[in-house]
Amino acid sequence: MGFNERENAFIEWYPRGYGVGFKVKERLFETRTEYQKLELYETEGFGKLLVLDGTVQLVEIGEESYHEPLVHPVMLAHPDPRRVLIIGGGDGGTLREVLKHRTVEKAVMVEIDGAVIDVSRRYLKIDRGAFEDPRAELVVGDGVEYIKKAGERFDVIIVDSTDPVGPAKMLFSEAFYKNVFNALNERGLMITQAGSVYLFTSELLDAYREMSKAFDRVYYFSFPVIGYASPWSFLVGAKGDVDFTKIDLKRAGELELKYYDPQRHETLFQMPKYVREMLEP
């Protein structure tokens, strides 16, 4: 896993020998932060590539294929999303998409690794000014601890974390989901990415079961993401009477989107038959 200097390529290996790779022009930056190894590359066809602990976080050209389905379906399904909490998301892409919604009065982003924010601001710049938006509040700290002690309530909570394995496993636990549920207003939605449908199926199932213990309803969907072992899965927890299968198309018309199509919202819920049968035995 990682950069192959002889081939000028970065390859992330998934279970069972499946890999996702990019041809690399040059390594732009590499450091060991307090929490992880951070690398940044310039690829041949997809702009900059951000890597944390050997795993692809995003590629500059096509990053919206992850950030748009992570943000807009829940924002448009909520009837009035004014206060939003983002856990993770240090590159700024999720914050950028959240702030596209005119209803948002405050968006808090809690990122444990301040170095990710610094490098993203300096090199990536995909936030496109979101970090300086007066509605944004940046907190460098542990999202798990933040949600435990949250003294305010949110309409939408977005978990933009690394894969549901290793250190990030706690972000996919029943205890964490219950804290998220308590931090939501009476009508609220929470979303998290849950890994590759085909290659992290057991992790997806585990997260679905854990979330089902905490939320009134849990929805699942998938989306093809550039740079990931697609299709990629997402889980949505609902509190109160919010129906994630329905969105506000009038508000959707105000957004400039490239990948997620609100007019075809129902296509999100396509899932391989064998996975659906495991999720709904």
C-alpha positions as CSV (number, residue, x, y, z in Angstrom):
1,M,0.0,0.0,0.0
2,G,1.2,3.5,-0.8
3,F,3.5,5.2,-3.2
4,N,5.4,3.1,-5.7
5,E,8.4,5.2,-6.7
6,R,9.4,2.8,-9.5
7,E,6.0,3.0,-11.1
8,N,5.3,6.6,-10.1
9,A,1.9,5.5,-8.8
10,F,0.0,5.6,-5.5
11,I,-2.0,2.4,-4.9
12,E,-4.4,1.8,-2.0
13,W,-5.0,-1.9,-1.5
14,Y,-8.4,-3.1,-0.2
15,P,-9.3,-6.6,1.1
16,R,-8.9,-9.6,-1.2
17,G,-6.2,-7.9,-3.3
18,Y,-8.4,-5.2,-4.9
19,G,-6.7,-1.9,-5.4
20,V,-7.3,1.7,-6.5
21,G,-4.4,3.5,-8.0
22,F,-3.4,6.9,-9.5
23,K,-0.4,7.8,-11.7
24,V,1.6,10.4,-9.8
25,K,3.6,13.3,-11.2
26,E,5.2,14.3,-7.9
27,R,4.9,14.1,-4.1
28,L,4.0,17.6,-2.9
29,F,4.0,17.1,0.9
30,E,4.5,14.4,3.5
31,T,4.5,14.7,7.3
32,R,3.7,12.7,10.4
33,T,1.1,14.6,12.4
34,E,0.2,14.0,16.0
35,Y,-2.4,11.4,14.8
36,Q,-1.4,10.1,11.4
37,K,0.8,10.1,8.3
38,L,-0.4,12.8,5.9
39,E,0.7,12.8,2.2
40,L,-0.2,15.0,-0.8
41,Y,0.5,14.1,-4.4
42,E,0.0,15.7,-7.8
43,T,-1.6,13.1,-10.0
44,E,-1.6,12.9,-13.8
45,G,-5.3,13.2,-14.4
46,F,-7.1,14.0,-11.2
47,G,-5.3,17.0,-9.7
48,K,-4.1,16.7,-6.1
49,L,-4.5,13.5,-4.1
50,L,-4.8,13.6,-0.3
51,V,-3.8,10.5,1.7
52,L,-4.1,9.7,5.4
53,D,-2.3,6.7,6.8
54,G,-2.1,5.2,3.4
55,T,-5.8,5.6,2.5
56,V,-7.2,7.8,-0.2
57,Q,-9.2,10.7,1.2
58,L,-10.0,12.5,-2.0
59,V,-8.8,13.5,-5.4
60,E,-9.2,17.2,-6.3
61,I,-10.9,16.5,-9.6
62,G,-14.0,14.5,-8.7
63,E,-14.1,15.1,-4.9
64,E,-17.7,16.3,-5.3
65,S,-18.7,12.7,-6.1
66,Y,-18.2,12.1,-2.3
67,H,-19.1,15.4,-0.7
68,E,-22.3,16.0,-2.6
69,P,-24.1,12.7,-1.7
70,L,-22.7,13.1,1.9
71,V,-24.3,16.5,2.3
72,H,-27.2,17.4,0.1
73,P,-29.5,14.4,0.5
74,V,-29.8,15.0,4.2
75,M,-29.9,18.7,4.0
76,L,-32.7,18.6,1.4
77,A,-34.6,15.9,3.4
78,H,-34.6,18.0,6.5
79,P,-37.4,20.6,6.4
80,D,-35.4,23.5,7.9
81,P,-31.7,22.8,8.5
82,R,-30.3,25.8,10.3
83,R,-27.6,24.3,12.6
84,V,-25.2,21.7,11.3
85,L,-22.4,19.8,13.0
86,I,-19.6,18.2,10.9
87,I,-17.3,15.7,12.6
88,G,-14.1,15.3,10.6
89,G,-14.0,16.8,7.2
90,G,-10.7,18.7,7.7
91,D,-10.2,19.2,3.9
92,G,-13.2,21.6,3.9
93,G,-15.2,20.0,1.1
94,T,-18.1,19.0,3.4
95,L,-18.3,22.4,5.0
96,R,-18.3,24.0,1.6
97,E,-21.3,22.0,0.5
98,V,-23.2,22.6,3.7
99,L,-22.8,26.3,3.4
100,K,-24.4,26.3,-0.1
101,H,-27.7,26.0,1.7
102,R,-29.1,29.4,2.5
103,T,-31.1,28.1,5.5
104,V,-27.8,27.4,7.4
105,E,-27.2,29.9,10.2
106,K,-24.3,28.0,11.8
107,A,-22.0,25.1,10.8
108,V,-19.6,23.7,13.4
109,M,-16.7,21.6,12.1
110,V,-14.8,19.4,14.6
111,E,-11.6,18.0,13.2
112,I,-9.2,16.1,15.5
113,D,-6.1,16.8,13.4
114,G,-5.4,20.5,12.9
115,A,-2.6,19.6,10.4
116,V,-5.2,18.3,7.9
117,I,-7.0,21.7,8.0
118,D,-3.7,23.6,7.6
119,V,-2.4,21.5,4.7
120,S,-5.8,21.6,3.0
121,R,-5.9,25.4,3.3
122,R,-2.4,25.8,1.9
123,Y,-2.4,23.2,-0.9
124,L,-5.9,21.9,-1.7
125,K,-8.1,24.9,-1.3
126,I,-11.2,22.9,-2.1
127,D,-13.1,24.7,0.7
128,R,-13.4,27.7,-1.7
129,G,-13.7,30.2,1.1
130,A,-15.8,28.1,3.4
131,F,-13.3,28.2,6.3
132,E,-13.7,32.0,6.3
133,D,-17.5,32.1,6.1
134,P,-18.9,33.9,9.1
135,R,-21.4,31.0,9.6
136,A,-18.6,28.5,10.1
137,E,-17.0,27.6,13.4
138,L,-13.9,25.5,13.4
139,V,-13.0,23.4,16.4
140,V,-9.8,21.4,16.5
141,G,-10.6,18.5,18.9
142,D,-12.0,15.0,19.3
143,G,-15.5,14.7,17.7
144,V,-16.4,11.8,20.0
145,E,-15.8,13.8,23.1
146,Y,-17.4,16.9,21.5
147,I,-20.6,15.1,20.9
148,K,-20.7,13.7,24.4
149,K,-20.6,17.2,25.9
150,A,-22.5,19.0,23.2
151,G,-24.4,21.8,25.0
152,E,-26.3,22.8,21.9
153,R,-28.6,20.9,19.5
154,F,-28.3,20.5,15.8
155,D,-30.7,19.8,12.9
156,V,-28.2,17.8,10.8
157,I,-25.0,16.0,12.0
158,I,-22.5,14.8,9.3
159,V,-19.8,12.4,10.1
160,D,-17.0,12.7,7.5
161,S,-14.6,10.2,8.9
162,T,-12.0,7.7,7.7
163,D,-13.1,4.1,7.0
164,P,-15.1,2.1,9.6
165,V,-12.0,0.2,10.6
166,G,-9.2,0.7,13.1
167,P,-9.2,4.0,15.1
168,A,-12.3,5.3,13.4
169,K,-14.3,2.2,14.7
170,M,-15.6,4.2,17.7
171,L,-17.4,6.5,15.3
172,F,-19.5,3.5,14.2
173,S,-20.6,2.3,17.7
174,E,-23.9,2.3,19.4
175,A,-22.6,4.6,22.2
176,F,-21.5,7.2,19.7
177,Y,-24.8,7.0,17.7
178,K,-26.8,7.5,20.9
179,N,-24.8,10.6,21.7
180,V,-25.4,11.8,18.2
181,F,-29.2,11.1,18.6
182,N,-29.2,13.2,21.8
183,A,-27.4,16.1,20.1
184,L,-30.0,16.4,17.4
185,N,-33.1,18.5,17.7
186,E,-36.5,16.8,17.9
187,R,-36.5,16.5,14.1
188,G,-33.0,15.7,12.9
189,L,-30.9,13.6,10.6
190,M,-27.4,12.1,10.9
191,I,-25.3,10.7,8.0
192,T,-22.1,8.8,7.9
193,Q,-20.1,7.2,5.2
194,A,-19.8,3.4,5.8
195,G,-17.2,2.1,3.4
196,S,-17.2,0.0,0.2
197,V,-20.4,-1.9,-0.4
198,Y,-18.5,-4.9,-1.8
199,L,-15.3,-4.9,0.2
200,F,-16.5,-3.6,3.6
201,T,-19.8,-5.3,3.7
202,S,-19.5,-6.7,7.2
203,E,-18.5,-3.3,8.5
204,L,-21.5,-1.8,6.8
205,L,-23.8,-4.4,8.4
206,D,-22.3,-3.8,11.8
207,A,-22.7,0.0,11.5
208,Y,-26.3,-0.4,10.3
209,R,-27.2,-2.6,13.3
210,E,-25.5,-0.3,15.8
211,M,-27.2,2.7,14.4
212,S,-30.6,0.9,14.4
213,K,-30.3,0.6,18.2
214,A,-30.1,4.4,18.6
215,F,-32.3,6.0,15.9
216,D,-36.0,5.9,15.1
217,R,-35.2,4.8,11.5
218,V,-32.1,4.0,9.6
219,Y,-31.7,4.4,5.8
220,Y,-28.9,3.2,3.6
221,F,-27.8,4.1,0.1
222,S,-24.8,3.9,-2.2
223,F,-23.0,6.2,-4.6
224,P,-20.1,5.8,-7.0
225,V,-17.2,7.9,-5.7
226,I,-14.0,8.7,-7.7
227,G,-11.0,7.4,-5.9
228,Y,-12.8,4.9,-3.7
229,A,-13.7,1.2,-4.2
230,S,-17.2,2.0,-5.5
231,P,-20.0,1.7,-4.9
232,W,-19.6,3.5,-1.6
233,S,-22.1,3.2,1.2
234,F,-23.8,5.8,3.4
235,L,-26.0,5.4,6.4
236,V,-28.7,7.9,7.6
237,G,-30.2,8.0,11.0
238,A,-33.5,9.8,11.5
239,K,-34.9,11.3,14.7
240,G,-38.6,12.3,14.8
241,D,-40.8,12.4,11.7
242,V,-38.2,13.3,9.1
243,D,-38.6,11.2,6.0
244,F,-35.2,10.8,4.2
245,T,-36.9,9.3,1.1
246,K,-38.4,12.8,0.3
247,I,-36.5,16.0,-0.4
248,D,-37.3,19.6,-1.1
249,L,-36.9,20.0,-4.8
250,K,-37.5,23.8,-4.7
251,R,-34.4,24.2,-2.5
252,A,-32.5,21.8,-4.6
253,G,-33.0,24.0,-7.6
254,E,-30.9,26.7,-5.9
255,L,-27.9,24.5,-5.8
256,E,-25.1,24.0,-8.4
257,L,-24.4,20.2,-8.3
258,K,-22.3,17.9,-10.5
259,Y,-22.9,14.4,-9.2
260,Y,-25.9,14.0,-6.9
261,D,-29.1,14.6,-8.9
262,P,-32.0,15.6,-6.6
263,Q,-34.4,14.9,-9.5
264,R,-33.4,11.2,-9.2
265,H,-33.1,11.0,-5.4
266,E,-34.8,7.6,-5.4
267,T,-31.9,6.1,-7.4
268,L,-29.7,6.5,-4.3
269,F,-31.4,3.5,-2.7
270,Q,-30.2,1.0,-5.2
271,M,-28.2,-1.7,-3.4
272,P,-27.0,-5.1,-4.5
273,K,-29.6,-7.7,-3.8
274,Y,-27.4,-9.8,-1.5
275,V,-26.5,-6.8,0.6
276,R,-30.1,-5.6,0.8
277,E,-31.1,-9.1,2.0
278,M,-28.5,-9.0,4.7
279,L,-29.5,-5.5,5.8
280,E,-33.2,-6.5,5.8
281,P,-33.3,-10.2,6.8
